[in-house]
Amino acid sequence: MSGHNKWASIKHKKAATDAKRGKIFTKIIREIVVAAKEGGGVIENNARLRKAVDDAREANMPQDNIKKAIQRGTGELPGAVYEENTYEGYGPAGVALIVETTTDNKNRTASEIRKIFSKHSGSMGESGCVGWMFSKKGFIAIDKSAGDEDTIMTIALEAGAEDFVAEDDSYEIYTTTNDFNAVLDAIKAKNIPVAESEITMIPQTYVKLEGDNAEHMLKLLDELEEHDDVKDVYSNFDISKEDMEKYGA
């Protein structure tokens, strides 16, 4: 499973950019609305809502915005009706892509996502064409400077983690979706700072990209991530740190 963090770091680096805060707020609010609609407005009883609210707080979203988004989801306040859709397809060199969207206009979103694929040497496929290559998992990343490897690994595994991988500058922890919150809570209870945490799609294998293919892939990823209706993008590409720095700016 190792290697996920290399790509995920792009998303989180971009998410930290103040210039894009308005776009981040829009996406988080949509997630809160959908999560509250799906599982109710009580944060303690709704794991998805809890994660969305944690993301909102991390992005310094005002508490009033969070409250109103929850109320829109539960129907206490009026608002747009959002629908979740997933698109699958291929990027340069046959890289697999899953694009999750939240939209109030499914036809518009599908058309625009298809255009983005085509623009960057990709193509949208049928539902299920690449989904079988991924497994839904909980993912937690911790900077190595946060603590001793054996200590953190023991905490994670005893709390129910499936896998623990030491990368160059971080520890990667993988869980089932059911055990994700328990493992995350156990780590936080020891005051260990968490760099990243999310429910994500982990690919079974990776496709190595270089040169033009790497450049096209990063541009495709960037434009998909920038789209207002796109919630998450998952892929199985592997790009060297050098090419990431060269083409990912």
Buried (B, 14 or more C-beta within 10 A) or exposed (E): BEBBBBBBBBBEEBBEEEEBBEBBBEBBBBBBBBBBBEBBBEBEEBBBBBBBBEBBEEBEBEEEBBBBBBBBBBEEEEBEEBEBBBBBBBBBBEBBBBBBBBBEEEEEBBEBBBEBBEEBBBEBBEEEBBBEBBBEBBBBBBBBEBBEEEEBBEBBBEBBBBBBBEBEEBBBBBBBEEBBBBBBEBBEEEEBEBBBBBBBBBBEEBBEBEEEBBBBBBBBBBBBBEBEBBBBBBBBBBBEEEBBEBBBE
